[in-house]
Amino acid sequence: MCGRYTQYQSEVRYLERLNWQAALAFAPSDQPLERYNVAPTTRVQLLHWDEDGLRMSAVPWHYAPHWAQAKSAGKATKPRKPVINATIEEAPTNPYWGAAWTNRCLVVADGWYEWVKDPEDKTRKQPYYIRLQSGEPMFWAAIGQFPRGPDGKPSELDGFAVITTASERGMIDIHDRTPVVLPPEVAREWLEPGLTSERAEELARYYAEPVESFEWFKVGKEVGNVTSHGADLIKPMAEKAVSPPLPLSEQHSLELI
C-alpha cells in the first residue's frame, strides 16, 4: 500500500455509511473534510471507541510504541522510526504491536492512490486511484494510540497504522499490499471494546471487501506532490485530457492551410 489516500466527505456522511446505532462521544460535523491528498505524519480523522461511546479524533498517520521512540539509557541506540502500516500477518502477535493491537480504530476514507512503474520507462511511475465501485466511503482496519475521554489531550505518542493484507489477484499490478477494507457491519464489530484478539484477526483476514468491489483508473501525476490538493486529483486522466472537438468550420479551415 502506498502512502496517500483521500478523506473528503463529512463526518456525518461517514457515520451514515457506518450505520452506527450506539452512543456517540462527539458531535459530527456536516462540513466536508476535503482532503484529497492525505500523506503520512499528517493528522487525519479516525473513529475509535471511547468510554462514552464512539469518538472521532484527529491523529497523526504514523505509529511507534513508546519504548521504540525513546533512546535507551546509557546506550547509543537511536529511536526507531514510526511506521504507517502493520501487516495482518504480524500485528496480532508481534511484540512491536502488542499495545496497539487492542487499540483498534477505523480510518474513514474515500479511496487511495498507488503508483505503477511504466513498462517502457522504469524511471517513471503512473498514479492510479482506487475506490469502491459504489462510490461509498470505506473503512480501513487500523490500530494505534489516540486521545481518550472528553478532555483527552493529544500526546506526542499518539498515532495509528493501517492494517494491510496481501493484494488479491485481479487488482491492477500495483503493490503487493492493500489496506484491509471492512464492510460497514464488519467495521462496527471491529470497534467493539469486548472483541477478542482472535476474532479481530479473523475479521481482518477473512471478512474484508473482495477485489470485485473496487475500481481503479489513472490519475494525473500532480498527486505525487504533497502540496497538491483539490478534487481534480481524483479525476480519471481521460476525463482531464479530452478537449472539446473543433467546430466543423474550423476543421475545414485547418485542412485548407
N, C-alpha and C positions, 0 to 999 in steps of 0.2 A: 504494500500500500504506500502510495506516495503521500507527501505531507501537505496537501492542500484540499480544502473542501468548502462547501457553501452552507450558509445558515442565514437565509434571507427572509423567511416568513416570521410571523409574530408568535409570541409565547402562547397566546390564545389559540392560534391555529395548531401549534404542535400539541397542545393538550387536547384539542378536539380530535385530532388524529389518534392520540394515545387512548382516548375514551376513558380517562381516569375518573373513577366514581368515588374514590376515598377522599380523605381530608387534604386540603392544600395549606401549606405553611407560607404562602406568598400570594400576592395579588398579581395575576398575569396581565401583561400589557398587550394591547391590540395593535401596537405600533410595529411595523416590520423591522426586523433586525438589519436587513440589507447588508449582510456580509457575503460577498461573492468571491472572496479570496482569503479564507482563513488560513493562517500559517502557524507553524509550531511556535511555542512560547507566548503567543498572544492569549489574552483572556477571552474565553468563549462561554456561552451559556450551556449548562448541562443540568440534567434532572437527577436528584438523589433523594433518598428517604431521610427524613429528619424526625426528631422526637415528636413534633407536632403535625407531621404529615409530609406530603411531597413538597420539595423545595427546588427552586431553580437558582443556581449560583453562577457567577462569572469566575471561572477557574482557569489557570494557565494550562495550555496544552503541552505538558511535559511532566515527567514524574521521576523521582528518585526517592527511596526511603531515607529517613533522617540519618541513619548510620552511614549511608553511601555519600551523603552530601557534606559530611564533616571530615576533616583531616584527623588521622589517628594521632593521639597524644604522643609526642616524642618521636614520631616517625615522619618520614618524608612522603608518606602515602598521599596522593592527590585525591580530592573528591572525585567520585565517578560522575560522568556527565549524565544528566537526565535523558530519558528516552521517551518517545511518543507512542510507541506501540508495545503490546505484550502478546505473545503468541499463545493461543489456546493450549498448545502442547506443553508449555512451561508454566503459565500463570497459576494454575491450581496447586502446583507442588513446589515450585522453585522458591527457596527462602527469600530471594530478592523481592518477590511479590507477596510475601506472607501477610503483611498487614493490609495491603491494598486489596487483596482478593476478597476480603469480607466487606470492603467498602465499595459496593457496586453502584454504578451510576449509568445514565444513558446520555449519549451525545445526540442532540437533535440536529439533523442535517437534511439538506435537500439533494445533495449529490456530492461527488468528489472527482478529483482530477487524477489522471495517470498519464505518464509520458511514454511513448513508444519510439524506439530507435528507427530511424529512416533506413530501410533495407538498402538503399542506394548510396547513402552517406551516413556512416556510423557516428559522425560527429554531430549530427542533427537529431533532434527528438521532436515528435509531434504530440502535443497535448490532446487528450480525449476527456470528455466529460461523461460521467456515468450517473444515471439516476434510475428511479423506478419507472417502469413504463406507464404506470398510472399517474405519474406526476405528483404523487402524495409525498409528504415528508417521511423521513426514515429515522430509525432509532438504532444507534450503534451500541453494542455492549462495551462498557468501559469500567475501569477501576481506578482508585486513587485516594486522595485525601482532599477534603473540602470543608468549608466553614460549617459549624453546627450551631443550632439554636437561633432564636430571633435576633440575638445580639452577637452572633458569631462574627468575629473579625477575621479578615483574610490573614493568612500566615505565609511566610516565605517558603514553608514546606508544602503548601497546597499545590496540587497538580493532578493530572489524570493521564492515563494511557488508554488507547483504543485496543480492544481485543481483536486480533486478526486470525484468520484461518487461511488454509491453502486455497488458492483460486481454483474454481471449478472449470473443467473443460467446457468450452462453448463461449466463455467470455473472451473478448479480444485478447490477443497476445500482449498483455500489458505488464503484469507484475505477478510474481508467484504468491503474493499475499493480498487479501482483501479484508476490509472490516467485516465483523460479524454483524449483519443487519438483521434485527429481530422484528418479526411481525408485531403489531400492537399488543395482542393478547399475551405473547411470549415476553415482550418488553415489560409489561406490567408485572408479570411473575418475577422477572429478573430483579426488580426493585424490592420485592417483599423482604422485610427485615429477618424473617424466620427461615428464609431459604437455606437449605443445606449446601455445603460446598459441592457435594456430589451432584445435586440437582442443578446447581448453577453451571457446572461444567457440562452436564448433559444438554442444557438449553443452548449453550453456546456452540456445542459440537454438532447437534443434530436438528435444531429447530430454527435455523436461520433461513432467510429468504433464499429460494433457489435461483440459479443463474437465469432461468426463464423470466424472472420478474423484472429484469433490468434491460435498459437500452443504453447505447453509448454512441458518441459521434465526435468528430474532430471539432476542435475549437481553436481560436486564434492563439498565437504564441505570447500574447500580452500577459496572459495569466502567469507566465514564468517570472514576472517581476512582482515582488510582494507589495509594491506600491500601487499596483493596478487594481482598480475596483470598478464595480458597476455591472449592471445586468448584461451588457454586451459580452462579457467574458464567457457566458454560458450559451451564447447563440451558436448554432451549427455553422461551420465555416462556409458551407454552400449558401446559407441564408445571408451571410455577411458579404460574400464575394460577388453574388449575382447582381448585375446592374440592369436597369430597365432597358429594353430594346429601343433602338433609334426609330423615330418615325420613318415610314416608308419613303417620304420625300427626301429625307436626309440620307437614307441608304442609297437611293438612286444617285444623288448628287456626289456621294463618295465614289461610286463606281465609275463616274464620268471623269473623275480627276486623274 
